[in-house]
Amino acid sequence: MSRLQPGPHELGQNFLQDPAVIGRIVALVAQTSGAIVEWGTGDGALTVPLAGLNRPLEGVEIDPARAQRLGRRVGPHVCISQGDILRHAPPRASTVVSNVPFHLTTPVLRHLLVNTAWARAILVVQWEVARKRAGVGGSTQLTAQWWPWYEFRLEARVPAASFSPMPSVDGGILRIDRRSAPLLSQADHQIYQDWVKRIFSGRGRTLQEVLAVSGGLSRRASAQFCRDQKLPQKAFPRDLTASQWIAAFNMRSGA
């Protein structure tokens, strides 16, 4: 599932083998509607039960031999093709499902988030990545940059023993839903993302200082924002929620 030559070890693939985890993922997909896309079908541990939902299903697998074998096991409503998931564009309103190779987590997430057609994604990623993307224990720059357009939710922890070969860390099921009503207009997309980057990399010992130095707020406005949002004096950018990021962005000078 990368641009390397096919082979599970070289590709960093850890195949799901736990029926309970597979059932949990399929149940989450069953709550959605529309076409399903699976990135990285492997030997079909997820593909076959997903096909049982009797919805159009497109699978993309880098290993041509695996793609061919799996294609012979599924029905006519399932299309399995050989390809690179980092070059695949999911169709409109689709649900993307993937047991993401851990070493490809960041490029896969970035590729997914810049595509504008799909509606929701259910991904298996490293546990700490799932927590951070869902804002558990504090948000990251990537999450904050995309929060106005997506909702991130941590669904479950996936024990390392659920994979074969077994990785050194647990996984987590991360759900991403495209907001039906974005918190910011698309016209603000690049301005907002650049601004979030400045906040995370800006100088200052606290959020209040960073907002004043790098965020375009006056010191008075920065202090007022922190009071209005009931933030502690030693709050940091990672402590902001999606709505608080938007509120701070809209308080910039000249906004």
RODO-656703 format. One line per 2 residues: number of its first residue (from 1); their letters; for each residue x negated, y negated, z of N, C-alpha, C. Coordinates in steps of 0.001 Angstrom, whole numbers. Each point is the difference from the previous one (the first is absolute). Example, Ala and Ser with C-alpha at 12.3 -4.5 7.8 and 13.67 -1.06 7.14 Angstrom:
<pts>
1 = AS = -13190 5690 7800 890 -1190 0 -900 -1200 0  350 -1050 -720 -820 -1190 60 770 -1090 730
</pts>
This chain:
<pts>
1 = MS = -820 1200 0 820 -1200 0 -851 -1246 0  -1231 118 -395 -864 -1150 -195 -573 134 -1396
3 = RL = -984 -812 -328 -606 86 -1324 -1156 992 -23  -154 783 1045 -989 1055 18 536 1229 -737
5 = QP = -872 952 -257 457 1235 -630 907 758 959  1011 688 -511 944 697 863 -667 1029 905
7 = GP = 632 226 1158 -491 952 993 351 -531 1362  688 780 826 533 -515 1253 -1048 -562 929
9 = HE = -1179 644 105 -999 -503 930 -581 -1319 -489  -374 -24 -1279 -596 -1209 -557 975 -1175 8
11 = LG = 1282 308 -130 1002 -1055 -63 491 -414 1372  -504 613 1037 421 -385 1351 1441 346 280
13 = QN = 534 1034 -644 1404 360 168 195 870 1228  1002 -340 786 414 810 1140 1466 330 -222
15 = FL = 286 1221 -415 1345 375 -407 891 250 1217  1218 -483 -53 954 252 1070 407 1466 -2
17 = QD = 42 596 1196 416 1391 114 1000 226 1128  384 -1048 689 901 108 1150 1447 -164 -472
19 = PA = 820 1055 75 1391 -98 -472 806 -1085 715  -298 -231 1283 747 -1021 743 -293 -1391 -542
21 = VI = -1267 -284 -300 -378 -1310 -546 578 -169 -1404  -118 1039 -809 558 -53 -1352 1503 -235 68
23 = GR = 678 698 910 1443 -191 161 343 -1409 424  -828 -588 872 243 -1379 458 -107 -976 -1168
25 = IV = -1003 186 -842 -179 -889 -1149 1168 143 -978  385 1241 -293 1113 227 -937 1287 -594 565
27 = AL = 214 110 1304 1194 -581 619 3 -1517 -144  -1160 -627 131 -84 -1453 -186 326 -376 -1444
29 = VA = -524 770 -938 279 -281 -1415 1474 218 -296  621 1000 645 1416 292 -230 894 -1158 412
31 = QT = -479 -877 876 779 -1163 420 -24 -1117 -1027  -825 139 -1033 -132 -1028 -1031 804 410 -1237
33 = SG = -59 -817 -1024 683 304 -1259 -933 -297 -1162  393 442 -1180 -777 -291 -1196 -1091 1017 -262
35 = AI = -831 -314 -982 -1078 898 -421 -1072 95 1088  -697 1135 -6 -1092 251 939 -1293 124 -792
37 = VE = -1061 -588 536 -1342 135 -570 -901 568 1083  -715 1070 -326 -981 522 955 -1396 -197 -570
39 = WG = -806 -736 744 -1396 -217 -387 -859 1079 639  -639 825 -825 -871 1045 509 786 1217 421
41 = TG = 477 761 -967 881 1129 308 -744 1208 543  -1306 105 -299 -751 1150 469 627 1299 -486
43 = DG = 214 932 922 600 1285 -352 1517 15 194  591 -1161 300 1457 -86 33 647 186 1349
45 = AL = -772 -90 1094 583 196 1338 1140 -974 261  -138 -1231 -490 1080 -989 109 885 4 -1241
47 = TV = -610 212 -1150 731 -100 -1265 1183 947 -75  -230 1252 356 1058 1013 -131 1211 -331 879
49 = PL = -179 -305 1295 1183 -375 783 603 -1329 -429  -808 -939 -487 558 -1251 -525 863 274 -1228
51 = AG = -427 948 -819 784 372 -1181 1368 533 400  84 580 1207 1264 515 490 1026 -1067 279
53 = LN = -412 -1278 -5 952 -1097 182 782 -279 -1286  -427 641 -1098 694 -101 -1299 114 -1432 -502
55 = RP = -1081 -742 163 -113 -1346 -556 -1166 -28 -981  -2 -923 -954 -1149 -91 -903 -1291 -147 808
57 = LE = -982 827 -311 -1246 30 753 -1179 13 -962  -881 -970 182 -1227 -75 -799 -1186 228 934
59 = GV = -844 975 -342 -1190 264 786 -1251 -328 -788  -974 -600 676 -1263 -360 -646 -1135 680 760
61 = EI = -813 768 -703 -1088 767 616 -1270 -128 -843  -1132 -264 628 -1251 -190 -728 -567 1301 -546
63 = DP = 282 1112 678 -549 1296 -389 879 620 -1087  -482 94 -1233 860 496 -1092 478 1429 209
65 = AR = -845 859 590 409 1392 220 1143 62 1000  -104 -764 1090 1080 -27 994 1277 -574 -600
67 = AQ = -141 -1056 -786 1174 -610 -617 705 991 -918  -775 749 -758 587 968 -929 700 1128 749
69 = RL = -647 527 1031 602 1093 764 1297 -443 666  -32 -1189 603 1187 -488 693 1135 -266 -979
71 = GR = -331 -499 -1179 1020 -282 -1000 803 1221 -392  -613 1173 105 701 1237 -349 923 478 1117
73 = RV = -134 -585 1208 778 470 1159 1234 -847 275  146 -1112 -667 1091 -921 322 1007 -78 -1135
75 = GP = 1159 -558 293 1086 -70 -965 -155 -1120 -1006  947 -101 -933 -87 -995 -1076 155 -1442 468
77 = HV = 522 -193 1220 136 -1373 497 -1292 -512 632  -1063 818 -52 -1294 -352 571 -1037 -72 -1107
79 = CI = -755 -1089 -27 -1072 -177 -978 -1325 -111 750  -903 927 -246 -1324 -19 624 -1019 -365 -1073
81 = SQ = -773 -1050 241 -994 -417 -975 -1361 -147 659  -1033 170 -812 -1363 -200 482 -342 -1478 -151
83 = GD = -489 -605 1063 -321 -1413 -79 -584 -534 1291  -418 -1243 -53 -620 -693 1134 1069 -836 693
85 = IL = 249 258 1269 1050 -745 705 -323 -1484 94  -1276 -367 -81 -377 -1411 69 275 -734 -1309
87 = RH = 484 741 -990 368 -626 -1276 1472 222 -335  721 601 918 1399 330 -265 912 -1097 537
89 = AP = 1019 -339 -788 985 -1009 405 1333 689 262  459 38 1248 1289 649 304 1157 -730 -673
91 = PR = 1034 732 -405 1155 -647 -652 831 -824 975  859 -819 -546 821 -913 797 906 750 974
93 = AS = 69 -533 1211 886 495 1064 -339 1413 460  -1203 460 -299 -382 1366 373 -500 78 1442
95 = TV = -69 1228 495 -604 300 1295 -1323 691 -256  -1072 -590 505 -1346 558 -186 -352 841 1223
97 = VS = -447 1213 -233 -403 921 1068 -1436 416 -262  -826 12 1046 -1382 427 -212 -665 425 1297
99 = NV = -684 1119 -61 -959 385 1020 -1324 -572 -486  -317 -1206 452 -1091 -783 -573 -1355 555 440
101 = PF = -915 267 -936 -1356 372 404 -573 -1096 907  -467 363 1178 -362 -1000 991 -1031 -1000 -526
103 = HL = -938 449 -833 -1035 -921 -481 534 -965 -1058  1213 244 -489 595 -893 -998 1117 -863 583
105 = TT = 140 -7 1317 1146 -665 624 109 -1463 -401  -1069 -767 158 79 -1440 -293 276 -272 -1468
107 = PV = -735 603 -957 339 -263 -1408 1398 446 -384  478 1117 576 1360 458 -314 1023 -1007 519
109 = LR = -175 -477 1230 933 -986 557 0 -1284 -815  -1173 -471 -359 -66 -1238 -787 654 181 -1362
111 = HL = -268 1129 -643 608 276 -1300 1518 67 118  475 617 1062 1440 131 212 645 -1363 215
113 = LV = -593 -808 872 627 -1260 395 53 -1033 -1122  -935 65 -943 33 -972 -1097 982 416 -1095
115 = NT = 455 1259 24 1030 426 -953 1360 -478 492  793 -548 -878 1221 -695 425 1293 749 -285
117 = AW = -69 1234 -490 1225 682 -419 578 927 1066  -831 799 674 477 1009 944 720 -646 1178
119 = AR = 840 780 666 824 -535 1087 -520 361 1382  -548 1201 159 -456 454 1319 -1088 1048 -183
121 = AI = -799 180 1048 -1075 991 -56 -78 729 1328  -257 1292 -70 -194 830 1192 -1349 672 -172
123 = LV = -964 -428 812 -1387 391 -192 -561 688 1234  -860 989 -230 -785 588 1072 -1409 -581 -108
125 = VQ = -417 -721 1029 -1316 -630 41 -637 309 1358  -1223 -458 197 -640 174 1298 845 -659 1087
127 = WE = 9 610 1180 821 -476 1107 -270 -1460 335  -1250 -385 127 -308 -1383 365 424 -965 -1100
129 = VA = -128 419 -1246 454 -845 -1113 1509 -186 68  721 1088 244 1459 -76 92 414 -962 1117
131 = RK = -654 99 1149 314 -874 1129 -263 -1464 -346  -1167 -259 -587 -371 -1382 -326 929 -592 -1056
133 = RA = 305 788 -1027 873 -532 -1058 1399 -277 546  438 778 980 1322 -217 597 -37 -1086 1074
135 = GV = -1167 -565 263 -113 -1072 989 46 492 1426  -248 1283 224 -13 545 1361 -1331 -367 643
137 = GG = 59 -731 1114 -1226 -429 658 -668 -1179 -677  704 -659 -903 -553 -1166 -684 -66 221 -1501
139 = ST = 222 -1060 -750 2 108 -1458 -1408 -191 -563  -173 410 -1240 -1245 -211 -727 240 -1061 -1072
141 = QL = -1081 -433 -614 131 -1000 -1063 865 514 -1141  -221 1259 -417 766 537 -1120 1488 35 327
143 = TA = 348 459 1197 1415 50 385 599 -1389 29  -684 -946 635 515 -1366 90 175 -624 -1377
145 = QW = -894 308 -917 89 -573 -1347 1216 498 -771  473 1200 326 1107 584 -758 1313 34 761
147 = WP = 15 -370 1264 1215 47 806 1178 -788 -591  -215 -1145 -637 1167 -715 -531 772 784 -1061
149 = WY = -645 990 -598 628 738 -1095 277 1461 331  -622 510 1056 170 1406 358 190 163 1508
151 = EF = 720 1052 361 95 422 1393 -803 1293 158  -803 66 1052 -840 1168 267 494 668 1280
153 = RL = 161 1325 -26 504 700 1186 -754 1313 205  -401 228 1240 -658 1249 354 1071 1030 335
155 = EA = 3 1118 -725 1039 1018 171 -417 1127 942  -1215 484 -111 -402 1149 810 -1504 201 -84
157 = RV = -524 686 999 -1402 416 -6 -96 1391 -633  -1053 239 -760 -211 1288 -665 -1298 592 530
159 = PA = 65 1072 785 -1217 595 564 -973 446 -1095  -1282 -91 296 -1015 414 -966 191 1449 -434
161 = AS = 523 829 910 224 1413 -315 1087 211 -1047  726 -1060 -357 1047 107 -1022 -579 27 -1404
163 = FS = -1318 -235 -121 -649 -63 -1313 -964 1163 -185  -257 321 -1257 -1030 968 -349 -766 -523 -1220
165 = PM = -1334 -154 103 -804 158 1214 361 -1064 1039  -300 297 1260 395 -888 1085 -940 -1198 76
167 = PS = 536 -1224 -53 -848 -1186 122 -425 -218 1449  -872 -969 210 -502 -281 1346 934 -901 795
169 = VD = 1019 -563 -646 938 -897 680 1431 382 -354  945 -424 832 1419 208 -285 457 -908 -1131
171 = GG = 1133 347 -569 644 -859 -981 1248 -637 588  644 -813 -786 1241 -631 419 885 -233 -1208
173 = IL = 1312 56 209 952 -280 -1081 358 -1480 66  -346 -716 -1052 254 -1430 -105 1086 -229 -1042
175 = RI = 1036 -727 380 1059 -362 -955 -125 -1479 -347  94 -300 -1280 -48 -1385 -481 1259 -252 -817
177 = DR = 746 -1041 349 1213 -374 -735 -155 -1406 -562  317 -143 -1265 1 -1340 -600 1197 -774 545
179 = RS = -232 -1187 480 1088 -801 565 978 -415 -1096  1285 190 246 1011 -441 -960 79 -1519 -35
181 = AP = -321 -630 1130 -43 -1459 73 -1371 -402 536  -970 -286 -873 -1349 -348 462 18 -1199 944
183 = LL = -963 -25 907 -88 -1089 971 -636 -1250 -603  -665 165 -1137 -567 -1120 -746 283 210 -1485
185 = SQ = 14 -1069 -747 209 115 -1438 -1272 520 -671  169 573 -1170 -1144 510 -745 -953 -1130 -371
187 = AD = 507 -1207 -120 -847 -1145 -330 -1037 -266 1085  297 403 1238 -927 -218 1117 -966 1162 199
189 = HQ = 119 1029 -821 -730 1248 230 -1506 -220 172  -649 -562 -1006 -1458 -147 57 -421 -1018 1043
191 = IY = 762 -1084 120 -326 -1029 1000 59 603 1399  1043 765 255 166 605 1319 -1106 1008 280
193 = QD = -308 868 -957 -1017 1020 240 -1382 -617 218  -319 -1037 -744 -1270 -696 218 -34 -648 1378
195 = WV = 1135 -538 421 95 -645 1316 -181 1024 1118  620 1155 -122 -169 1059 1013 -1462 414 84
197 = KR = -663 127 -1134 -1415 362 -6 -825 -1032 757  309 -1279 -181 -731 -1056 717 231 108 1509
199 = IF = 1224 342 384 306 122 1432 -806 1140 617  -37 1148 -665 -722 1145 554 -1510 -212 20
201 = SG = -502 -807 -918 -1451 -224 -58 -406 -1357 568  982 -778 483 -273 -1362 459 -710 -65 1348
203 = RG = -586 -1166 259 -707 -220 1260 989 -339 1107  -357 375 1207 836 -305 1144 76 1180 948
205 = RT = 143 -287 1282 37 1060 998 1410 543 208  1013 -753 -389 1383 433 168 794 -327 -1259
207 = LQ = 1201 544 -86 878 -287 -1133 260 -1497 -110  250 -639 1113 297 -1438 -20 -1137 -787 -642
209 = EV = -1240 350 319 -1141 -692 -583 -139 318 -1486  189 1269 -360 -145 387 -1396 1045 -693 -871
211 = LA = 1237 -88 481 1048 -674 -770 -341 -1452 -244  -626 -646 994 -355 -1417 -131 -1225 -198 -892
213 = VS = -969 908 87 -1240 -153 -762 150 486 -1436  669 1147 -189 62 627 -1325 1391 113 -591
215 = GG = 1035 -232 820 1355 268 -457 791 -1183 -507  -585 -1190 36 703 -1163 -526 1009 -608 950
217 = LS = 8 426 1272 878 -594 1003 -804 -1012 814  661 -1059 439 -659 -906 935 -147 717 1332
219 = RR = -865 -509 861 -163 636 1308 1308 -54 792  727 -1094 -145 1282 -113 693 990 1025 -543
221 = AS = 63 127 -1332 928 959 -607 -383 1439 355  -1299 283 39 -457 1332 355 403 356 1426
223 = AQ = -192 -950 915 383 238 1397 1509 165 123  763 -818 -750 1452 92 39 486 1342 -543
225 = FC = -650 463 -1076 367 1297 -577 -181 1107 1028  -1139 26 675 -271 1050 986 990 -54 1158
227 = RD = 387 -1220 406 995 -127 1075 1358 490 -471  414 -437 -1191 1313 381 -520 119 1518 -167
229 = QK = -1106 630 -381 12 1445 -243 -300 802 1270  -185 -733 1113 -278 643 1300 -1216 924 -73
231 = LP = -1044 -486 -674 -1239 752 -138 -938 -326 1159  -730 975 505 -952 -276 1081 -1139 -889 -480
233 = QK = -667 -646 933 -1083 -918 -355 -1104 689 -791  -256 1263 310 -1076 717 -667 509 893 -1130
235 = AF = 1091 -396 -627 519 758 -1141 -956 -119 -1188  -14 1030 -825 -838 36 -1193 880 236 -1224
237 = PR = -530 -223 -1210 811 221 -1202 651 1375 -53  -679 1030 471 563 1355 -52 1260 151 850
239 = DL = 258 -969 913 1145 96 906 1300 -530 -616  -77 -616 -1178 1183 -589 -620 877 1056 -669
241 = TA = 1312 -208 78 960 833 -718 224 -591 -1392  757 716 -828 277 -479 -1356 669 -1368 23
243 = SQ = 1036 -164 825 715 -1278 51 -890 -1116 521  -914 314 918 -905 -1027 525 -1021 -445 -1033
245 = WI = -456 924 -836 -895 -394 -1086 697 -998 -930  1254 273 -309 743 -892 -891 208 -1372 662
247 = AA = 342 9 1271 215 -1255 718 -1258 -846 11  -1156 618 260 -1258 -743 9 -340 -524 -1390
249 = FN = 224 826 -1014 -277 -412 -1386 831 -1225 -379  1253 -13 429 884 -1110 -359 -292 -1274 798
251 = MR = -838 73 1037 -355 -1178 778 -1266 -685 -506  -619 542 -1046 -1214 -625 -524 257 -1433 -410
253 = SG = -1008 -818 101 100 -1392 -437 349 -41 -1475  1046 -720 -335 406 -124 -1392 836 1140 -509
255 = A = 297 996 857 803 1146 -451 1450 -402 -197
</pts>
